[in-house]
Amino acid sequence: MRWIVFLLAACVSMTALSQQMAITFDDLPSHGPLPAGMTRLEVARSILDTLQRQHLPPTYGFINGGRGTGEPTSAAVLEAWRAAGQPLANHTWSHGDLDAESTQQFEADIVANEPLLQRLMGREDWHWLRYPYLHEGDTLAKRRELRQWLRAHGYRVAEVTMDFEDYLWNAPYARCLAQHDGAAIQRLHDSYLQVAGEYYDVFRRASQLAYGRDLKYVLLLHVGAFDAHMLPDLLALYRSKGVHFIGMPEALADPAYQDDPDIGDAGGGTHLELLMQSRHIPFPANSKPYKDLDAMCRH
């Protein structure tokens, strides 16, 4: 009997390790509308407390140093992130859009963020770029030019391979809190987890179609108020699916991230979406409740 128990345990362990994921957060220090009476620092501290309680590996936050300057606690968000031992990296100074700018303008926006990153990170590794909007260039020439610049300046791209547009829930959450609509907030809770679970399956199917295996996934989240509220339940959902959490550099060491889709695309997207597009592999069917979320707590 012991060997059967051991074999089952080994199978469970292998399954869990085959589903590895790094969590990352975009748009520090300021993302989305705040519920009345809440500060950016409270949102960040809630996320940091959850990461600590859940014993997650170091979790990269991608910063826009030029955003949130009019909010009194925004600067303290970045200090709190570092005080908690969490790393930071570059998301451009102003959350610029490579599709709407020249490569020179976009490069300048990256460089403008560097003094702040150098001060906060010291000798730790901050030379990762997360493209705002996941826009990696609307033309092939622009994409290639920016990639060449990044390599020359020691940057690596912080690709994404797991995304469910978590930011969509932050604005309705602020509206529903203002209306003290507990039933609506419960619906937001349920739909957030439902969509997160569905898109976990969607991206796993995409990974199988593109690579015949599970990648080491990189999840994109944002430092929004509802994200902070939902993070404990979201982590529990992923763990129930067999996810083992790892750090972002470990995830991006997966050989799959060496593949460059090498296409210009105005819509942008995750690494898997662009790669499958370049290989003419249909991405799995999917949908999100855009209209329902936009309509919630409007009256």
C-alpha positions in Angstrom: 0.0 0.0 0.0 2.8 2.4 0.8 4.2 2.3 -2.7 0.7 3.1 -4.1 0.4 6.1 -1.7 3.9 7.2 -2.7 3.2 6.9 -6.4 0.0 8.9 -6.1 1.8 11.6 -4.1 4.5 11.7 -6.8 1.9 12.1 -9.5 0.2 14.9 -7.7 3.6 16.6 -7.2 4.6 16.3 -10.8 1.2 17.7 -11.9 1.6 20.7 -9.7 5.2 21.3 -10.9 4.0 21.1 -14.5 1.8 24.2 -13.8 4.1 26.9 -12.6 3.3 30.5 -12.6 4.9 33.8 -11.7 2.7 36.7 -10.6 3.5 40.3 -11.6 1.8 43.6 -11.0 1.6 46.5 -13.4 1.0 50.3 -13.0 2.7 51.0 -9.7 2.1 53.3 -8.0 -1.3 54.3 -9.4 -3.9 52.2 -11.2 -7.6 52.6 -11.7 -10.2 54.6 -9.7 -10.0 54.5 -6.0 -13.0 53.8 -3.8 -13.9 56.8 -1.6 -11.6 57.1 1.4 -9.1 54.6 0.2 -5.5 55.5 -0.7 -3.0 54.0 -3.1 -0.8 53.0 -0.2 -3.6 51.0 1.4 -4.1 49.1 -1.9 -0.4 48.4 -2.1 -0.1 47.3 1.5 -3.1 44.9 1.1 -1.4 43.3 -1.8 2.0 43.1 0.0 0.4 41.6 3.1 -1.3 38.9 1.0 2.0 38.1 -0.8 3.7 37.8 2.6 1.0 35.7 4.2 0.8 33.4 1.2 4.6 33.0 1.1 4.9 33.9 -2.5 8.3 34.3 -4.2 9.6 37.8 -4.9 7.0 39.5 -7.0 7.9 42.1 -9.6 6.0 45.4 -9.7 6.3 47.4 -12.9 6.4 51.1 -12.3 5.3 54.3 -14.1 7.2 56.9 -12.2 5.3 59.8 -13.8 1.8 58.6 -12.8 0.0 59.4 -9.6 2.2 62.4 -8.8 -0.9 64.3 -7.6 -1.9 61.7 -5.1 -0.3 62.1 -1.6 0.5 58.4 -1.0 1.7 57.4 -4.4 5.4 57.9 -3.7 5.1 55.8 -0.5 3.7 52.9 -2.6 7.1 52.3 -4.2 9.0 52.7 -0.9 6.6 50.2 0.7 7.0 47.7 -2.1 10.8 47.8 -1.7 10.6 47.7 2.1 8.6 44.5 1.8 11.5 43.0 -0.2 9.7 43.0 -3.5 11.5 44.0 -6.8 10.6 46.7 -9.2 11.1 47.1 -13.0 10.3 49.4 -15.9 6.9 50.0 -17.4 7.9 53.4 -18.8 7.6 56.8 -17.1 4.2 57.7 -18.4 2.7 54.4 -19.4 3.5 55.2 -23.0 2.1 53.4 -26.0 4.6 52.2 -28.5 1.9 51.9 -31.2 1.1 55.6 -30.9 4.7 56.9 -30.5 8.0 56.8 -32.4 10.6 54.4 -31.1 12.7 57.4 -30.0 9.8 58.8 -27.9 9.2 55.4 -26.3 12.9 54.9 -25.6 13.0 58.3 -23.9 10.0 57.3 -21.7 11.9 54.1 -20.6 15.0 56.1 -19.8 13.0 58.7 -17.8 12.1 55.9 -15.4 15.6 54.8 -14.8 16.8 57.2 -12.1 13.9 56.2 -9.9 14.5 52.5 -10.4 18.2 52.9 -9.7 17.5 54.7 -6.4 14.9 52.1 -5.3 16.6 49.0 -6.5 20.2 49.7 -6.0 22.3 46.8 -7.2 19.3 44.5 -7.7 18.1 43.6 -11.2 15.6 46.1 -12.6 16.4 45.8 -16.3 13.1 44.3 -17.3 10.6 46.1 -19.5 6.9 45.4 -19.5 5.3 47.0 -22.6 2.2 49.1 -21.6 -1.0 47.7 -23.1 1.2 44.8 -24.2 1.8 46.8 -27.4 5.2 45.6 -28.7 5.0 47.6 -32.0 2.4 48.1 -34.6 4.9 47.6 -37.4 7.6 45.0 -37.7 10.2 47.7 -38.3 9.2 49.5 -35.1 9.2 46.2 -33.1 12.6 45.2 -34.3 14.1 48.7 -33.7 12.9 48.8 -30.1 14.0 45.2 -29.4 17.5 46.1 -30.7 17.6 49.1 -28.4 16.5 47.1 -25.4 19.3 44.5 -26.0 21.9 47.3 -26.4 20.8 48.7 -23.1 20.7 45.5 -21.1 16.9 45.1 -21.0 14.9 41.9 -21.2 11.3 41.8 -22.0 8.9 40.8 -19.2 6.5 38.8 -21.4 3.1 37.8 -20.3 1.5 34.3 -20.9 -1.5 34.5 -18.6 -4.0 37.3 -18.6 -7.7 37.8 -17.9 -7.9 41.7 -18.0 -8.2 41.9 -14.2 -8.3 45.7 -14.4 -11.9 45.5 -15.8 -13.3 45.0 -12.3 -11.7 47.9 -10.6 -13.9 50.7 -11.8 -17.2 48.9 -11.1 -16.0 48.0 -7.7 -15.4 51.6 -6.8 -18.9 52.5 -8.1 -20.6 49.6 -6.3 -18.8 50.5 -3.0 -20.0 54.1 -3.3 -23.6 52.8 -3.6 -23.1 50.3 -0.8 -24.4 47.6 -3.1 -23.2 44.4 -1.4 -25.1 42.1 -3.8 -23.3 43.7 -6.8 -20.0 43.4 -5.1 -20.6 39.7 -4.6 -21.4 39.4 -8.3 -18.1 41.1 -9.1 -16.4 38.7 -6.8 -17.9 35.7 -8.5 -17.4 36.9 -12.0 -13.8 37.8 -11.3 -13.0 34.3 -10.2 -15.0 32.7 -12.9 -13.2 34.6 -15.6 -9.8 34.1 -14.0 -10.5 30.3 -14.0 -11.8 30.3 -17.5 -8.7 32.1 -18.8 -6.3 29.9 -16.9 -7.8 27.1 -19.0 -7.7 29.2 -22.2 -4.0 29.9 -21.9 -3.2 26.4 -20.9 -4.9 25.2 -24.1 -3.0 27.8 -26.1 0.3 26.6 -24.5 -0.5 23.1 -25.6 -1.4 24.2 -29.1 1.8 26.2 -29.4 4.3 24.0 -27.5 2.6 20.7 -26.6 3.2 21.4 -22.9 2.6 23.8 -20.1 4.9 26.8 -20.2 6.1 28.4 -17.0 3.4 31.1 -17.1 3.7 34.8 -16.2 0.4 36.3 -15.0 -0.4 40.0 -15.5 -2.2 41.7 -12.6 -2.6 45.4 -11.7 -2.4 47.3 -8.4 -6.1 48.1 -8.4 -8.4 48.2 -5.3 -10.4 45.2 -6.4 -7.3 43.2 -7.3 -6.1 43.8 -3.7 -9.5 42.7 -2.4 -9.6 39.6 -4.5 -5.9 38.5 -4.3 -6.3 35.9 -1.5 -9.2 34.2 -3.3 -7.4 34.4 -6.6 -4.3 32.6 -5.2 -6.6 30.0 -3.7 -8.2 29.4 -7.1 -4.9 28.9 -8.8 -3.6 26.6 -6.1 -6.8 24.5 -6.4 -5.9 24.0 -10.0 -2.4 22.7 -9.1 -0.4 25.9 -9.6 3.0 26.2 -8.0 4.2 29.8 -7.7 7.6 30.8 -8.9 9.5 34.0 -9.5 9.4 35.9 -12.8 13.0 35.4 -13.8 12.6 31.6 -13.2 9.5 31.6 -15.4 11.1 33.6 -18.2 14.0 31.2 -18.2 11.7 28.8 -20.0 13.1 28.3 -23.5 9.7 29.2 -25.0 10.4 32.8 -24.2 13.3 32.8 -26.6 10.9 32.5 -29.5 10.2 35.9 -31.1 6.9 36.2 -32.9 8.6 38.9 -35.0 5.4 40.5 -36.2 4.0 44.0 -36.1 0.5 44.0 -34.6 -1.5 47.1 -33.6 -3.6 45.1 -31.2 -0.8 43.8 -29.1 -1.2 40.8 -26.8 0.5 38.2 -24.7 3.5 36.2 -25.9 1.3 33.2 -26.6 -1.2 35.2 -28.6 1.4 36.9 -30.8 3.4 33.7 -31.3 0.3 31.7 -32.4 -0.7 34.6 -34.7 2.8 34.4 -36.3 2.4 30.7 -36.8 -1.2 30.9 -38.0 -2.5 28.8 -35.1 -6.0 29.8 -34.1 -6.2 31.1 -30.5 -8.8 29.3 -28.4 -12.2 30.9 -28.3 -12.8 33.2 -25.4 -15.0 36.1 -24.2 -15.3 38.5 -21.2 -18.3 40.3 -19.6 -17.3 43.7 -20.8 -20.8 45.1 -21.2 -22.0 43.6 -17.8 -19.1 45.1 -15.9 -19.4 48.5 -17.6 -23.1 48.6 -16.7 -22.8 47.7 -13.0 -23.7 50.3 -10.4 -24.3 53.1 -12.9 -27.6 54.2 -11.3 
